[in-house]
Amino acid sequence: MKKEKYESYILKLTHRLTEPLPGKTGHARMEPVTRKQFLQNYKHASEPRKSAVMILLFNQIDGLHTFFIERNVYDGVHSGQISFPGGSFEKSDTDLFHTALRETEEEIGIKATDIKIIGKLSDIYIPPSNFDVFPVVGYLGKEPILNIDSSEVQQVFSVSIRELLNGANIGTGKIISREGNEVEVPCYWIHNHMVWGATSMILSEFIEVIKDIPLP
């Protein structure tokens, strides 16, 4: 019965994702001031690169969950950040849905053939790295078996959708800007991890989309 309830929820969410999305309204609550300043004061010389991320829903005893990853520390703008699985579009990808599936399999080991795509959220631009991000929503109807790519991913953790809907997770945190200044930004605090920037904006829209769909 529980699996049937999950599938009923997924059907409702699939339908909701065909309707108009919150877009910028959904993003606005979690938009950092650093992003606003960057968009006002800087323009990249090249066109944005395409990328995709996966919000992957899966069943657990206490309800539906999704995965976040902590990226390894490296010399780049997203070093050590919390994000959804995902990455850059490659020429071998048929489209950005394929990008999200491929990157999820490469980064955390869940086979693309096991994931059902149920829709997408609004695209979002990431100014520092000059990426347009295509957020895909998928569903895994079986127990997830992870095989983490340690060259890219420090750790993977999951959180229940019920917990994401808890407004107590919303707060602020401090980051160091590109100019070296300490800046306070809106964020989600999830399992002691600070989720901010584009990931928090995507998550904010996702929460706006699901908030009126009763959980099983």
N, C-alpha and C positions, 0 to 999 in steps of 0.2 A: 504493500500500500504506500509506503514511504517513497519508493521509486516513482510510483505513479503520480504522487503529489509533486515531486521534483519536476517530472516531465510536464505536468500541467502548468507549473510555474514557468518553465522554459518556453512553452507555447505562448503564454501571455506576454512574456518578455520579448519574444520574437516578433509578435504582432506590434508591441509598443515601439520597437525599433524601426518599424516601417512608417511610423507617424512622425510629424515634425519634432525635431530635437531641440533641447534648450540652447545648444550652441554657446555663444558668448555669454549669455545670461548664466548658464550653468558653470562656465569657467570663471566668471568674474570674482566670485567669493574668495577664490584661492589664488588670484593673480598677484605675484610679488611686485613690489614697487620697482625692483630692479628690472623686471621685464618691461614695465611701462616706460621707464627711463631709456632703456636700450632701444625700444621701438621709436621713441621720439628723436633720439640723438644719433642713430647709426643706421647705415644701409650697407648691406653686403654687396660686393662687386659682382658676385655670381648669383644665379638663380638658386632657390632652396633645393636641397637634395630630398629625395623621397625616402620615407621610412614607415614602418608599421609596428605596432605593439599589440599584444594579445591580453585581453581580460578573459581569463579562462575560468569558467565556473565548473565545479565538480562536487559530487555528493560526499558528505561525511555524516557521521552519526548525529552530530548536533546541527545539521543543516547544510546549506550550500556554502562553499568556500571559494576563494580565488587565491592565486599565487602572486607574490611579489618577489623580486630578486634584489639582492644587494650586489652592485657591481664591484669588481676589483678596483683597487687604487691604481691609477695609471696617469700618464701625462695627458690629461684631456678634461674638457669642461664637465663631463658627467662622472668623473672619478668618484668611486665610493658611494654613489647615490642609490637610493631605493627607486626601483622602477618596475614596470611590467616587463615580462619577456618581450624582446623585439630587437629590431635593428634595421639596417639600410636595405633598400631595394637593390637587387642585383639583376644583371641582364638576363640571367637564367630564370628569373621569376616571371610567371605569366601575368601576375597582377599583384597588388598590395595585400590582398587576402593571402596569396601564396607566400608573400614575404613574412607575414605574421606567423603562419603555420611553420614555415621552414625555420625561422629564428627560434620559435618555441621548442621545436625538436632539437635544434643544435645546442641551445643554451641549457635546457632542463630535461631533455631526453624524452618528452612525451611525443609519441608518433603523430605526425600530421594526419594520418589516415584515421586516427582514433578521435579526432576533434571535429565536432559539428559546428560549422559557422552559423550563428543565428542573427548576425547583423553587425552594425558598426555605429560608432559615435561620430561626433563632429571632428573634422580635421583640426589640428592645432599646430601653430608655428612655434618653433623653439629658436629665438634670436641668437643666443651665443654660438650654437653649433650650426645654424642656418639649415635646419631640418624642418620639413613639413611632415607631421606625424599623422598617420591613419590608424585610429584605434579600432581594433576588431574585437567583437565579443564572440566567444566560443563556448561550447559545452562538451564536457567529457563525461560520458555516461557510465564510466567504469572506474575502478580504483586506480588512482594515479601512481605510476612507477617512475621515479625520477632517476635520471642519469646526468648529473650536473657537469657542465663544462667548466672545470676549475680555472681554465685560462681566462675566462671572461666573468665568471660568477663566483662571488665570495660565499654566498649562502642563499638559500631559498626558504621562504616561510609562507604559511597560509593564514588567512584570516576569514572568519565567517562573514557572510553578507549581513547577518543580523548585527554583528559588531560594527561593521562599516556604517550602518544606519544610526548608530548611537552618536548623537551630537556631541557627547562628552569627549570624543576623539579630536575635535577641532580645537586648535590652539595656535600658538605662534612659536617660532624658534629663530635662532640667529645663524646667519651664514656670513661668509666673507665674500664681498663683491669682487668683481674683476679689478676694481681699483684698489682693493686691499682694505676696504672699510667694512666694519661689522654692521650688518643690516638685519632688522627684524622682519620676518616674512610670515604669512599665514601658512599653516601646515596641518596635517593630520599626524597625531601620535599613535602609532599602531605597534603594539608589542615592543614598546620603547624605541621604535624606529621613527625618525622624522621623515615624513613623506611630503615633499614640497615641490614647487616649480610645476613643470608641465604634467608630471605624474599626478600631482594633487589636483590640478585643473581638470584633467581627464576623469579622475575619480569623482570629483565634485559633480560633473555632468552625469556620470553613471548613477550616482546616488539620487540625483534629481529625477532621472528616468525611472528608477526602480521603487522610489519611496511610496508610491500609491499601489504597488502590486503586492498583495498579501503574501507573506512568506509561508511556506508549508510547515 
